[in-house]
Amino acid sequence: MDVKKETPIDGGYFDRPATRKKLWRLLWTLCLLTLGLELLVERHPHFSQEDFFGFYGLLGFVACALCILVAKGLGFFLKVKESYYADHDAR
């Protein structure tokens, strides 16, 4: 059995497995760094929910996830058929 290495079709830099691995490591490093920096910042919460460790990171994640879900929902309602422009050009 011949096992081929994973090679990108277009050969782009960001399609390389080694580059993807580096980017994931960079992302996790930055996440841990910002979470660690929260220990050094004196917070002044307005609400009791803001007082727990990692609240702002969790809030950002939830907000991003909600934006993605809303965009998916809008895409479902706003999409048109693939033949939409062909149908109008035939008139």
VEXFI-367198 format. One record per atom (N, C-alpha, C): y, z, x; residue number from 1; atom name. Coordinates in nm, 3 decimals, decimal comma, padded with zeros to 5 digits. Layout:
BEGIN
<node><py>Y</py><pz>Z</pz><px>X</px><num>NUM</num><atome>CA</atome></node>
...
***
This chain:
BEGIN
<node><py>-00,118</py><pz>00,000</pz><px>00,085</px><num>1</num><atome>N</atome></node>
<node><py>00,000</py><pz>00,000</pz><px>00,000</px><num>1</num><atome>CA</atome></node>
<node><py>00,123</py><pz>00,000</pz><px>00,089</px><num>1</num><atome>C</atome></node>
<node><py>00,211</py><pz>-00,095</pz><px>00,065</px><num>2</num><atome>N</atome></node>
<node><py>00,333</py><pz>-00,109</pz><px>00,144</px><num>2</num><atome>CA</atome></node>
<node><py>00,447</py><pz>-00,038</pz><px>00,071</px><num>2</num><atome>C</atome></node>
<node><py>00,501</py><pz>00,065</pz><px>00,133</px><num>3</num><atome>N</atome></node>
<node><py>00,611</py><pz>00,139</pz><px>00,072</px><num>3</num><atome>CA</atome></node>
<node><py>00,741</py><pz>00,091</pz><px>00,135</px><num>3</num><atome>C</atome></node>
<node><py>00,829</py><pz>00,040</pz><px>00,051</px><num>4</num><atome>N</atome></node>
<node><py>00,957</py><pz>-00,009</pz><px>00,100</px><num>4</num><atome>CA</atome></node>
<node><py>01,061</py><pz>00,102</pz><px>00,092</px><num>4</num><atome>C</atome></node>
<node><py>01,154</py><pz>00,099</pz><px>00,186</px><num>5</num><atome>N</atome></node>
<node><py>01,264</py><pz>00,196</pz><px>00,183</px><num>5</num><atome>CA</atome></node>
<node><py>01,361</py><pz>00,156</pz><px>00,073</px><num>5</num><atome>C</atome></node>
<node><py>01,430</py><pz>00,256</pz><px>00,019</px><num>6</num><atome>N</atome></node>
<node><py>01,529</py><pz>00,230</pz><px>-00,084</px><num>6</num><atome>CA</atome></node>
<node><py>01,649</py><pz>00,162</pz><px>-00,021</px><num>6</num><atome>C</atome></node>
<node><py>01,676</py><pz>00,040</pz><px>-00,060</px><num>7</num><atome>N</atome></node>
<node><py>01,790</py><pz>-00,033</pz><px>-00,006</px><num>7</num><atome>CA</atome></node>
<node><py>01,878</py><pz>-00,079</pz><px>-00,121</px><num>7</num><atome>C</atome></node>
<node><py>02,008</py><pz>-00,064</pz><px>-00,106</px><num>8</num><atome>N</atome></node>
<node><py>02,098</py><pz>-00,108</pz><px>-00,212</px><num>8</num><atome>CA</atome></node>
<node><py>02,103</py><pz>-00,261</pz><px>-00,219</px><num>8</num><atome>C</atome></node>
<node><py>02,131</py><pz>-00,313</pz><px>-00,336</px><num>9</num><atome>N</atome></node>
<node><py>02,134</py><pz>-00,457</pz><px>-00,356</px><num>9</num><atome>CA</atome></node>
<node><py>02,254</py><pz>-00,519</pz><px>-00,285</px><num>9</num><atome>C</atome></node>
<node><py>02,370</py><pz>-00,462</pz><px>-00,304</px><num>10</num><atome>N</atome></node>
<node><py>02,490</py><pz>-00,521</pz><px>-00,246</px><num>10</num><atome>CA</atome></node>
<node><py>02,522</py><pz>-00,464</pz><px>-00,108</px><num>10</num><atome>C</atome></node>
<node><py>02,453</py><pz>-00,361</pz><px>-00,065</px><num>11</num><atome>N</atome></node>
<node><py>02,473</py><pz>-00,307</pz><px>00,068</px><num>11</num><atome>CA</atome></node>
<node><py>02,602</py><pz>-00,229</pz><px>00,085</px><num>11</num><atome>C</atome></node>
<node><py>02,657</py><pz>-00,177</pz><px>-00,023</px><num>12</num><atome>N</atome></node>
<node><py>02,781</py><pz>-00,101</pz><px>-00,016</px><num>12</num><atome>CA</atome></node>
<node><py>02,761</py><pz>00,035</pz><px>00,049</px><num>12</num><atome>C</atome></node>
<node><py>02,869</py><pz>00,087</pz><px>00,105</px><num>13</num><atome>N</atome></node>
<node><py>02,863</py><pz>00,215</pz><px>00,176</px><num>13</num><atome>CA</atome></node>
<node><py>02,818</py><pz>00,329</pz><px>00,085</px><num>13</num><atome>C</atome></node>
<node><py>02,871</py><pz>00,334</pz><px>-00,037</px><num>14</num><atome>N</atome></node>
<node><py>02,841</py><pz>00,444</pz><px>-00,127</px><num>14</num><atome>CA</atome></node>
<node><py>02,705</py><pz>00,429</pz><px>-00,195</px><num>14</num><atome>C</atome></node>
<node><py>02,639</py><pz>00,315</pz><px>-00,178</px><num>15</num><atome>N</atome></node>
<node><py>02,506</py><pz>00,296</pz><px>-00,234</px><num>15</num><atome>CA</atome></node>
<node><py>02,396</py><pz>00,342</pz><px>-00,140</px><num>15</num><atome>C</atome></node>
<node><py>02,430</py><pz>00,373</pz><px>-00,018</px><num>16</num><atome>N</atome></node>
<node><py>02,330</py><pz>00,417</pz><px>00,080</px><num>16</num><atome>CA</atome></node>
<node><py>02,284</py><pz>00,559</pz><px>00,047</px><num>16</num><atome>C</atome></node>
<node><py>02,154</py><pz>00,583</pz><px>00,055</px><num>17</num><atome>N</atome></node>
<node><py>02,101</py><pz>00,717</pz><px>00,026</px><num>17</num><atome>CA</atome></node>
<node><py>02,160</py><pz>00,825</pz><px>00,118</px><num>17</num><atome>C</atome></node>
<node><py>02,184</py><pz>00,793</pz><px>00,244</px><num>18</num><atome>N</atome></node>
<node><py>02,241</py><pz>00,892</pz><px>00,336</px><num>18</num><atome>CA</atome></node>
<node><py>02,383</py><pz>00,928</pz><px>00,295</px><num>18</num><atome>C</atome></node>
<node><py>02,459</py><pz>00,830</pz><px>00,249</px><num>19</num><atome>N</atome></node>
<node><py>02,596</py><pz>00,856</pz><px>00,205</px><num>19</num><atome>CA</atome></node>
<node><py>02,597</py><pz>00,940</pz><px>00,079</px><num>19</num><atome>C</atome></node>
<node><py>02,507</py><pz>00,909</pz><px>-00,014</px><num>20</num><atome>N</atome></node>
<node><py>02,499</py><pz>00,989</pz><px>-00,137</px><num>20</num><atome>CA</atome></node>
<node><py>02,465</py><pz>01,134</pz><px>-00,106</px><num>20</num><atome>C</atome></node>
<node><py>02,375</py><pz>01,153</pz><px>-00,011</px><num>21</num><atome>N</atome></node>
<node><py>02,336</py><pz>01,288</pz><px>00,029</px><num>21</num><atome>CA</atome></node>
<node><py>02,455</py><pz>01,363</pz><px>00,089</px><num>21</num><atome>C</atome></node>
<node><py>02,534</py><pz>01,296</pz><px>00,172</px><num>22</num><atome>N</atome></node>
<node><py>02,653</py><pz>01,357</pz><px>00,231</px><num>22</num><atome>CA</atome></node>
<node><py>02,756</py><pz>01,393</pz><px>00,124</px><num>22</num><atome>C</atome></node>
<node><py>02,773</py><pz>01,303</pz><px>00,027</px><num>23</num><atome>N</atome></node>
<node><py>02,871</py><pz>01,329</pz><px>-00,079</px><num>23</num><atome>CA</atome></node>
<node><py>02,828</py><pz>01,447</pz><px>-00,166</px><num>23</num><atome>C</atome></node>
<node><py>02,698</py><pz>01,458</pz><px>-00,196</px><num>24</num><atome>N</atome></node>
<node><py>02,650</py><pz>01,573</pz><px>-00,273</px><num>24</num><atome>CA</atome></node>
<node><py>02,673</py><pz>01,702</pz><px>-00,196</px><num>24</num><atome>C</atome></node>
<node><py>02,645</py><pz>01,700</pz><px>-00,066</px><num>25</num><atome>N</atome></node>
<node><py>02,668</py><pz>01,819</pz><px>00,017</px><num>25</num><atome>CA</atome></node>
<node><py>02,816</py><pz>01,855</pz><px>00,020</px><num>25</num><atome>C</atome></node>
<node><py>02,903</py><pz>01,754</pz><px>00,032</px><num>26</num><atome>N</atome></node>
<node><py>03,047</py><pz>01,779</pz><px>00,031</px><num>26</num><atome>CA</atome></node>
<node><py>03,092</py><pz>01,840</pz><px>-00,102</px><num>26</num><atome>C</atome></node>
<node><py>03,040</py><pz>01,787</pz><px>-00,212</px><num>27</num><atome>N</atome></node>
<node><py>03,075</py><pz>01,840</pz><px>-00,344</px><num>27</num><atome>CA</atome></node>
<node><py>03,034</py><pz>01,986</pz><px>-00,357</px><num>27</num><atome>C</atome></node>
<node><py>02,910</py><pz>02,019</pz><px>-00,320</px><num>28</num><atome>N</atome></node>
<node><py>02,863</py><pz>02,158</pz><px>-00,330</px><num>28</num><atome>CA</atome></node>
<node><py>02,939</py><pz>02,250</pz><px>-00,236</px><num>28</num><atome>C</atome></node>
<node><py>02,973</py><pz>02,200</pz><px>-00,118</px><num>29</num><atome>N</atome></node>
<node><py>03,051</py><pz>02,281</pz><px>-00,023</px><num>29</num><atome>CA</atome></node>
<node><py>03,188</py><pz>02,312</pz><px>-00,080</px><num>29</num><atome>C</atome></node>
<node><py>03,254</py><pz>02,211</pz><px>-00,138</px><num>30</num><atome>N</atome></node>
<node><py>03,386</py><pz>02,234</pz><px>-00,197</px><num>30</num><atome>CA</atome></node>
<node><py>03,379</py><pz>02,328</pz><px>-00,317</px><num>30</num><atome>C</atome></node>
<node><py>03,274</py><pz>02,316</pz><px>-00,397</px><num>31</num><atome>N</atome></node>
<node><py>03,258</py><pz>02,406</pz><px>-00,512</px><num>31</num><atome>CA</atome></node>
<node><py>03,242</py><pz>02,551</pz><px>-00,464</px><num>31</num><atome>C</atome></node>
<node><py>03,157</py><pz>02,571</pz><px>-00,365</px><num>32</num><atome>N</atome></node>
<node><py>03,136</py><pz>02,707</pz><px>-00,312</px><num>32</num><atome>CA</atome></node>
<node><py>03,262</py><pz>02,760</pz><px>-00,244</px><num>32</num><atome>C</atome></node>
<node><py>03,335</py><pz>02,673</pz><px>-00,174</px><num>33</num><atome>N</atome></node>
<node><py>03,459</py><pz>02,714</pz><px>-00,109</px><num>33</num><atome>CA</atome></node>
<node><py>03,563</py><pz>02,759</pz><px>-00,210</px><num>33</num><atome>C</atome></node>
<node><py>03,583</py><pz>02,681</pz><px>-00,315</px><num>34</num><atome>N</atome></node>
<node><py>03,682</py><pz>02,720</pz><px>-00,415</px><num>34</num><atome>CA</atome></node>
<node><py>03,638</py><pz>02,846</pz><px>-00,491</px><num>34</num><atome>C</atome></node>
<node><py>03,508</py><pz>02,859</pz><px>-00,514</px><num>35</num><atome>N</atome></node>
<node><py>03,460</py><pz>02,980</pz><px>-00,579</px><num>35</num><atome>CA</atome></node>
<node><py>03,481</py><pz>03,102</pz><px>-00,489</px><num>35</num><atome>C</atome></node>
<node><py>03,460</py><pz>03,084</pz><px>-00,359</px><num>36</num><atome>N</atome></node>
<node><py>03,482</py><pz>03,192</pz><px>-00,264</px><num>36</num><atome>CA</atome></node>
<node><py>03,629</py><pz>03,228</pz><px>-00,250</px><num>36</num><atome>C</atome></node>
<node><py>03,716</py><pz>03,128</pz><px>-00,259</px><num>37</num><atome>N</atome></node>
<node><py>03,860</py><pz>03,154</pz><px>-00,249</px><num>37</num><atome>CA</atome></node>
<node><py>03,911</py><pz>03,236</pz><px>-00,367</px><num>37</num><atome>C</atome></node>
<node><py>03,838</py><pz>03,234</pz><px>-00,475</px><num>38</num><atome>N</atome></node>
<node><py>03,878</py><pz>03,313</pz><px>-00,591</px><num>38</num><atome>CA</atome></node>
<node><py>03,877</py><pz>03,463</pz><px>-00,560</px><num>38</num><atome>C</atome></node>
<node><py>03,799</py><pz>03,502</pz><px>-00,462</px><num>39</num><atome>N</atome></node>
<node><py>03,796</py><pz>03,643</pz><px>-00,421</px><num>39</num><atome>CA</atome></node>
<node><py>03,929</py><pz>03,685</pz><px>-00,357</px><num>39</num><atome>C</atome></node>
<node><py>04,000</py><pz>03,589</pz><px>-00,298</px><num>40</num><atome>N</atome></node>
<node><py>04,123</py><pz>03,620</pz><px>-00,226</px><num>40</num><atome>CA</atome></node>
<node><py>04,248</py><pz>03,612</pz><px>-00,313</px><num>40</num><atome>C</atome></node>
<node><py>04,236</py><pz>03,555</pz><px>-00,430</px><num>41</num><atome>N</atome></node>
<node><py>04,352</py><pz>03,534</pz><px>-00,516</px><num>41</num><atome>CA</atome></node>
<node><py>04,363</py><pz>03,648</pz><px>-00,617</px><num>41</num><atome>C</atome></node>
<node><py>04,483</py><pz>03,703</pz><px>-00,627</px><num>42</num><atome>N</atome></node>
<node><py>04,507</py><pz>03,807</pz><px>-00,728</px><num>42</num><atome>CA</atome></node>
<node><py>04,542</py><pz>03,739</pz><px>-00,859</px><num>42</num><atome>C</atome></node>
<node><py>04,459</py><pz>03,759</pz><px>-00,957</px><num>43</num><atome>N</atome></node>
<node><py>04,480</py><pz>03,694</pz><px>-01,087</px><num>43</num><atome>CA</atome></node>
<node><py>04,554</py><pz>03,789</pz><px>-01,180</px><num>43</num><atome>C</atome></node>
<node><py>04,630</py><pz>03,731</pz><px>-01,270</px><num>44</num><atome>N</atome></node>
<node><py>04,701</py><pz>03,807</pz><px>-01,373</px><num>44</num><atome>CA</atome></node>
<node><py>04,658</py><pz>03,751</pz><px>-01,509</px><num>44</num><atome>C</atome></node>
<node><py>04,544</py><pz>03,796</pz><px>-01,561</px><num>45</num><atome>N</atome></node>
<node><py>04,492</py><pz>03,737</pz><px>-01,684</px><num>45</num><atome>CA</atome></node>
<node><py>04,577</py><pz>03,772</pz><px>-01,806</px><num>45</num><atome>C</atome></node>
<node><py>04,587</py><pz>03,674</pz><px>-01,895</px><num>46</num><atome>N</atome></node>
<node><py>04,657</py><pz>03,696</pz><px>-02,021</px><num>46</num><atome>CA</atome></node>
<node><py>04,560</py><pz>03,741</pz><px>-02,130</px><num>46</num><atome>C</atome></node>
<node><py>04,434</py><pz>03,701</pz><px>-02,115</px><num>47</num><atome>N</atome></node>
<node><py>04,330</py><pz>03,735</pz><px>-02,211</px><num>47</num><atome>CA</atome></node>
<node><py>04,214</py><pz>03,801</pz><px>-02,138</px><num>47</num><atome>C</atome></node>
<node><py>04,134</py><pz>03,877</pz><px>-02,208</px><num>48</num><atome>N</atome></node>
<node><py>04,023</py><pz>03,948</pz><px>-02,144</px><num>48</num><atome>CA</atome></node>
<node><py>03,917</py><pz>03,853</pz><px>-02,089</px><num>48</num><atome>C</atome></node>
<node><py>03,902</py><pz>03,735</pz><px>-02,149</px><num>49</num><atome>N</atome></node>
<node><py>03,802</py><pz>03,640</pz><px>-02,102</px><num>49</num><atome>CA</atome></node>
<node><py>03,836</py><pz>03,587</pz><px>-01,963</px><num>49</num><atome>C</atome></node>
<node><py>03,963</py><pz>03,581</pz><px>-01,929</px><num>50</num><atome>N</atome></node>
<node><py>04,006</py><pz>03,527</pz><px>-01,800</px><num>50</num><atome>CA</atome></node>
<node><py>03,973</py><pz>03,620</pz><px>-01,684</px><num>50</num><atome>C</atome></node>
<node><py>03,933</py><pz>03,740</pz><px>-01,713</px><num>51</num><atome>N</atome></node>
<node><py>03,918</py><pz>03,840</pz><px>-01,608</px><num>51</num><atome>CA</atome></node>
<node><py>03,786</py><pz>03,832</pz><px>-01,533</px><num>51</num><atome>C</atome></node>
<node><py>03,687</py><pz>03,755</pz><px>-01,582</px><num>52</num><atome>N</atome></node>
<node><py>03,560</py><pz>03,753</pz><px>-01,509</px><num>52</num><atome>CA</atome></node>
<node><py>03,560</py><pz>03,646</pz><px>-01,400</px><num>52</num><atome>C</atome></node>
<node><py>03,479</py><pz>03,673</pz><px>-01,298</px><num>53</num><atome>N</atome></node>
<node><py>03,472</py><pz>03,589</pz><px>-01,179</px><num>53</num><atome>CA</atome></node>
<node><py>03,418</py><pz>03,450</pz><px>-01,214</px><num>53</num><atome>C</atome></node>
<node><py>03,487</py><pz>03,347</pz><px>-01,172</px><num>54</num><atome>N</atome></node>
<node><py>03,444</py><pz>03,209</pz><px>-01,196</px><num>54</num><atome>CA</atome></node>
<node><py>03,486</py><pz>03,152</pz><px>-01,329</px><num>54</num><atome>C</atome></node>
<node><py>03,575</py><pz>03,220</pz><px>-01,399</px><num>55</num><atome>N</atome></node>
<node><py>03,617</py><pz>03,174</pz><px>-01,532</px><num>55</num><atome>CA</atome></node>
<node><py>03,681</py><pz>03,037</pz><px>-01,526</px><num>55</num><atome>C</atome></node>
<node><py>03,771</py><pz>03,015</pz><px>-01,432</px><num>56</num><atome>N</atome></node>
<node><py>03,846</py><pz>02,889</pz><px>-01,428</px><num>56</num><atome>CA</atome></node>
<node><py>03,757</py><pz>02,772</pz><px>-01,389</px><num>56</num><atome>C</atome></node>
<node><py>03,659</py><pz>02,794</pz><px>-01,304</px><num>57</num><atome>N</atome></node>
<node><py>03,562</py><pz>02,689</pz><px>-01,272</px><num>57</num><atome>CA</atome></node>
<node><py>03,478</py><pz>02,653</pz><px>-01,393</px><num>57</num><atome>C</atome></node>
<node><py>03,433</py><pz>02,755</pz><px>-01,465</px><num>58</num><atome>N</atome></node>
<node><py>03,355</py><pz>02,732</pz><px>-01,586</px><num>58</num><atome>CA</atome></node>
<node><py>03,440</py><pz>02,663</pz><px>-01,692</px><num>58</num><atome>C</atome></node>
<node><py>03,564</py><pz>02,704</pz><px>-01,706</px><num>59</num><atome>N</atome></node>
<node><py>03,654</py><pz>02,641</pz><px>-01,801</px><num>59</num><atome>CA</atome></node>
<node><py>03,674</py><pz>02,494</pz><px>-01,768</px><num>59</num><atome>C</atome></node>
<node><py>03,692</py><pz>02,462</pz><px>-01,641</px><num>60</num><atome>N</atome></node>
<node><py>03,708</py><pz>02,322</pz><px>-01,600</px><num>60</num><atome>CA</atome></node>
<node><py>03,584</py><pz>02,241</pz><px>-01,628</px><num>60</num><atome>C</atome></node>
<node><py>03,466</py><pz>02,298</pz><px>-01,601</px><num>61</num><atome>N</atome></node>
<node><py>03,341</py><pz>02,228</pz><px>-01,628</px><num>61</num><atome>CA</atome></node>
<node><py>03,324</py><pz>02,200</pz><px>-01,778</px><num>61</num><atome>C</atome></node>
<node><py>03,350</py><pz>02,300</pz><px>-01,860</px><num>62</num><atome>N</atome></node>
<node><py>03,335</py><pz>02,283</pz><px>-02,005</px><num>62</num><atome>CA</atome></node>
<node><py>03,437</py><pz>02,181</pz><px>-02,057</px><num>62</num><atome>C</atome></node>
<node><py>03,560</py><pz>02,185</pz><px>-02,007</px><num>63</num><atome>N</atome></node>
<node><py>03,661</py><pz>02,089</pz><px>-02,051</px><num>63</num><atome>CA</atome></node>
<node><py>03,621</py><pz>01,947</pz><px>-02,012</px><num>63</num><atome>C</atome></node>
<node><py>03,569</py><pz>01,930</pz><px>-01,892</px><num>64</num><atome>N</atome></node>
<node><py>03,525</py><pz>01,798</pz><px>-01,847</px><num>64</num><atome>CA</atome></node>
<node><py>03,408</py><pz>01,749</pz><px>-01,932</px><num>64</num><atome>C</atome></node>
<node><py>03,313</py><pz>01,836</pz><px>-01,960</px><num>65</num><atome>N</atome></node>
<node><py>03,198</py><pz>01,798</pz><px>-02,041</px><num>65</num><atome>CA</atome></node>
<node><py>03,242</py><pz>01,759</pz><px>-02,183</px><num>65</num><atome>C</atome></node>
<node><py>03,338</py><pz>01,832</pz><px>-02,239</px><num>66</num><atome>N</atome></node>
<node><py>03,389</py><pz>01,797</pz><px>-02,372</px><num>66</num><atome>CA</atome></node>
<node><py>03,461</py><pz>01,663</pz><px>-02,371</px><num>66</num><atome>C</atome></node>
<node><py>03,537</py><pz>01,635</pz><px>-02,266</px><num>67</num><atome>N</atome></node>
<node><py>03,604</py><pz>01,505</pz><px>-02,255</px><num>67</num><atome>CA</atome></node>
<node><py>03,501</py><pz>01,392</pz><px>-02,251</px><num>67</num><atome>C</atome></node>
<node><py>03,393</py><pz>01,411</pz><px>-02,179</px><num>68</num><atome>N</atome></node>
<node><py>03,288</py><pz>01,309</pz><px>-02,171</px><num>68</num><atome>CA</atome></node>
<node><py>03,223</py><pz>01,289</pz><px>-02,308</px><num>68</num><atome>C</atome></node>
<node><py>03,194</py><pz>01,399</pz><px>-02,378</px><num>69</num><atome>N</atome></node>
<node><py>03,132</py><pz>01,388</pz><px>-02,510</px><num>69</num><atome>CA</atome></node>
<node><py>03,224</py><pz>01,320</pz><px>-02,611</px><num>69</num><atome>C</atome></node>
<node><py>03,353</py><pz>01,351</pz><px>-02,607</px><num>70</num><atome>N</atome></node>
<node><py>03,449</py><pz>01,287</pz><px>-02,697</px><num>70</num><atome>CA</atome></node>
<node><py>03,459</py><pz>01,138</pz><px>-02,665</px><num>70</num><atome>C</atome></node>
<node><py>03,461</py><pz>01,103</pz><px>-02,536</px><num>71</num><atome>N</atome></node>
<node><py>03,468</py><pz>00,962</pz><px>-02,498</px><num>71</num><atome>CA</atome></node>
<node><py>03,343</py><pz>00,887</pz><px>-02,544</px><num>71</num><atome>C</atome></node>
<node><py>03,226</py><pz>00,950</pz><px>-02,532</px><num>72</num><atome>N</atome></node>
<node><py>03,102</py><pz>00,886</pz><px>-02,579</px><num>72</num><atome>CA</atome></node>
<node><py>03,108</py><pz>00,864</pz><px>-02,730</px><num>72</num><atome>C</atome></node>
<node><py>03,159</py><pz>00,964</pz><px>-02,803</px><num>73</num><atome>N</atome></node>
<node><py>03,171</py><pz>00,951</pz><px>-02,948</px><num>73</num><atome>CA</atome></node>
<node><py>03,269</py><pz>00,841</pz><px>-02,987</px><num>73</num><atome>C</atome></node>
<node><py>03,382</py><pz>00,834</pz><px>-02,918</px><num>74</num><atome>N</atome></node>
<node><py>03,478</py><pz>00,728</pz><px>-02,946</px><num>74</num><atome>CA</atome></node>
<node><py>03,419</py><pz>00,591</pz><px>-02,914</px><num>74</num><atome>C</atome></node>
<node><py>03,344</py><pz>00,582</pz><px>-02,806</px><num>75</num><atome>N</atome></node>
<node><py>03,280</py><pz>00,456</pz><px>-02,771</px><num>75</num><atome>CA</atome></node>
<node><py>03,183</py><pz>00,410</pz><px>-02,877</px><num>75</num><atome>C</atome></node>
<node><py>03,115</py><pz>00,504</pz><px>-02,938</px><num>76</num><atome>N</atome></node>
<node><py>03,020</py><pz>00,470</pz><px>-03,044</px><num>76</num><atome>CA</atome></node>
<node><py>03,093</py><pz>00,409</pz><px>-03,164</px><num>76</num><atome>C</atome></node>
<node><py>03,207</py><pz>00,466</pz><px>-03,200</px><num>77</num><atome>N</atome></node>
<node><py>03,280</py><pz>00,419</pz><px>-03,318</px><num>77</num><atome>CA</atome></node>
<node><py>03,368</py><pz>00,297</pz><px>-03,289</px><num>77</num><atome>C</atome></node>
<node><py>03,413</py><pz>00,280</pz><px>-03,167</px><num>78</num><atome>N</atome></node>
<node><py>03,507</py><pz>00,173</pz><px>-03,135</px><num>78</num><atome>CA</atome></node>
<node><py>03,443</py><pz>00,048</pz><px>-03,076</px><num>78</num><atome>C</atome></node>
<node><py>03,314</py><pz>00,051</pz><px>-03,049</px><num>79</num><atome>N</atome></node>
<node><py>03,252</py><pz>-00,065</pz><px>-02,986</px><num>79</num><atome>CA</atome></node>
<node><py>03,243</py><pz>-00,182</pz><px>-03,084</px><num>79</num><atome>C</atome></node>
<node><py>03,242</py><pz>-00,302</pz><px>-03,025</px><num>80</num><atome>N</atome></node>
<node><py>03,230</py><pz>-00,423</pz><px>-03,104</px><num>80</num><atome>CA</atome></node>
<node><py>03,103</py><pz>-00,497</pz><px>-03,060</px><num>80</num><atome>C</atome></node>
<node><py>03,059</py><pz>-00,592</pz><px>-03,141</px><num>81</num><atome>N</atome></node>
<node><py>02,941</py><pz>-00,670</pz><px>-03,106</px><num>81</num><atome>CA</atome></node>
<node><py>02,969</py><pz>-00,753</pz><px>-02,981</px><num>81</num><atome>C</atome></node>
<node><py>02,864</py><pz>-00,785</pz><px>-02,907</px><num>82</num><atome>N</atome></node>
<node><py>02,881</py><pz>-00,866</pz><px>-02,787</px><num>82</num><atome>CA</atome></node>
<node><py>02,932</py><pz>-01,006</pz><px>-02,821</px><num>82</num><atome>C</atome></node>
<node><py>02,902</py><pz>-01,054</pz><px>-02,938</px><num>83</num><atome>N</atome></node>
<node><py>02,945</py><pz>-01,188</pz><px>-02,977</px><num>83</num><atome>CA</atome></node>
<node><py>03,081</py><pz>-01,188</pz><px>-03,047</px><num>83</num><atome>C</atome></node>
<node><py>03,154</py><pz>-01,078</pz><px>-03,036</px><num>84</num><atome>N</atome></node>
<node><py>03,281</py><pz>-01,066</pz><px>-03,108</px><num>84</num><atome>CA</atome></node>
<node><py>03,378</py><pz>-01,179</pz><px>-03,071</px><num>84</num><atome>C</atome></node>
<node><py>03,398</py><pz>-01,202</pz><px>-02,942</px><num>85</num><atome>N</atome></node>
<node><py>03,494</py><pz>-01,305</pz><px>-02,901</px><num>85</num><atome>CA</atome></node>
<node><py>03,439</py><pz>-01,444</pz><px>-02,925</px><num>85</num><atome>C</atome></node>
<node><py>03,310</py><pz>-01,463</pz><px>-02,912</px><num>86</num><atome>N</atome></node>
<node><py>03,250</py><pz>-01,594</pz><px>-02,940</px><num>86</num><atome>CA</atome></node>
<node><py>03,265</py><pz>-01,630</pz><px>-03,088</px><num>86</num><atome>C</atome></node>
<node><py>03,252</py><pz>-01,532</pz><px>-03,176</px><num>87</num><atome>N</atome></node>
<node><py>03,269</py><pz>-01,555</pz><px>-03,319</px><num>87</num><atome>CA</atome></node>
<node><py>03,411</py><pz>-01,598</pz><px>-03,352</px><num>87</num><atome>C</atome></node>
<node><py>03,510</py><pz>-01,541</pz><px>-03,285</px><num>88</num><atome>N</atome></node>
<node><py>03,650</py><pz>-01,575</pz><px>-03,312</px><num>88</num><atome>CA</atome></node>
<node><py>03,690</py><pz>-01,707</pz><px>-03,249</px><num>88</num><atome>C</atome></node>
<node><py>03,628</py><pz>-01,744</pz><px>-03,138</px><num>89</num><atome>N</atome></node>
<node><py>03,660</py><pz>-01,871</pz><px>-03,073</px><num>89</num><atome>CA</atome></node>
<node><py>03,602</py><pz>-01,989</pz><px>-03,152</px><num>89</num><atome>C</atome></node>
<node><py>03,498</py><pz>-01,966</pz><px>-03,230</px><num>90</num><atome>N</atome></node>
<node><py>03,433</py><pz>-02,074</pz><px>-03,304</px><num>90</num><atome>CA</atome></node>
<node><py>03,515</py><pz>-02,118</pz><px>-03,425</px><num>90</num><atome>C</atome></node>
<node><py>03,612</py><pz>-02,042</pz><px>-03,464</px><num>91</num><atome>N</atome></node>
<node><py>03,693</py><pz>-02,076</pz><px>-03,583</px><num>91</num><atome>CA</atome></node>
<node><py>03,785</py><pz>-02,190</pz><px>-03,561</px><num>91</num><atome>C</atome></node>
***
